[in-house]
Amino acid sequence: IRDILVPAIRKRFPDKSLVEGEPPEPIATFPAAHPAVGELQIMDDGVEATVVLGKHTHSHFNPYDETLSSAEVAQRVTDSVLVFLTDLFADRVLVWSIPGGGAGGWMLLPADSSRIPATASRFVWSGPVS
């Protein structure tokens, strides 16, 4: 996945600071746009990519189709991660987490925030939202 995903990220987001790595360390790390949000890390887990956003939440990107070749899995994972990053960097993803840990998630905006616990902190990539 790393060999397909990292070059695609560099091509799609040439203006973003990106630190590359090798598994099992993060294969890509973006510095925080706002300290309350934290950095974004992308892990290559072999059959999927895990995107970790600060201490708030993480998501798994996996086509969950065992009939696909490893090259097809890598391409589908790459496509999905690129769509997510495009929305995230454009502040179209609402990220939430319960202070002190235990729960968090994200949803595309506009979002039905009634599903988010009232005690949750809310963010977009550029910073906190009320």
N, C-alpha and C positions, 0 to 999 in steps of 0.2 A: 504494500500500500504506500509506503513512504516514497518509493521511487517514482510513483505516479502523482501522488498528492502534493508533495512539497514543490516540485517544479510548477504544477498547476496553480498553487497558491501564489508563488512568486510572480507568475505571469498575470494572474487576475488582480493582485494587489501590490503592484510594484512600489507604491508610495508608503506602504506599511513597513515598519521595522519588524523584522522576523529573525529569530535565532533558530537555527537548525540544529537538530540532534539526531542521535541514533537510538533505536530501541535497545534496552527497555526504558530509556529516558524519553522525555517528550521529543517527538520528531520536529515539532514546530512550536515556538512560543512567541506570542505577541505581548509586548509590555502593556501594562494597564493604561487605558485611556483616562481613567480616573481611579485614584487609590481605593475608593470605596468598592469599586467593582472588582479590581484585581486583574492579574494577567490571565491570558487565555493560553492553555496548553492543549496540544493535540498528541495523543498517544496512538501508536501503531500496535494494535493487539493481534496482529496476524490475520484474523478473519474480519476485523472491524476496526474502526477508528473511534476512540473515545475523546470527546471534546470536554475539557474541564474549564469552567469559568470561575476563577477566584476560588473562594471557599463557599460559593453559593450553590452551584449545581454542576451536573455533568450530563452528557447525552451520548448514547451509543449510535453509531452510524454503521449499519450492517444490512445488506439486502435480504438476509435470512432466506437464501435460496441455495440449497446444497447442490443444485444441478449446474451452477455457474462455475466456470474455471476461475482460478485465482486471479488471472488478468481481468476477467469480467467483474469479479468482486471488487478489485482495486479501482476499476473505472467507475463503478456505481457508487462506491463509498466516496470517491473523489468528487463526483458530481453532487452528491448530497451535502457533503461538507462545504463545498463552494457556495451552494445556494444558501445554506445556513449562515456562513460568514458574510456573504453579501448583505443579507437582511440584518445581521447583528451589527455590522459596521455602519449601516445606514440608520441605526436606532429604530429598527422595525421589530425588534425582539424585546419583549418584556421579561426580565429575569427577576425571580423572587427567591427569598430564603427567610427562614425563621432565625432571628438572632440567637446565637448559642448552638446552632446546628440542629440536625435531625430531619429537616425537610427543605426542599427547594425545587425549583423547576423553571421552565420558560414557556412562553407562548408568543405567537406572532401577533403584532398589533394590526388593526385594532383588536383588542382582546376583551373577553368577558372576565373581568378581574374579580367577579363575585366568587369565583372558584379558588381564589387565593386567600389564605387565612388573613384575618384583619391585622394580626401581629407581625406579618411579614414585611421585610424591607423590600423595596422595589427599585429596579435599575434598568437602564438601557446601557449600551456600551459606553456612551459618553458620560454617564454618571447617574446619581440617584434621581428618582422621580417620586412625586407625592401622590 
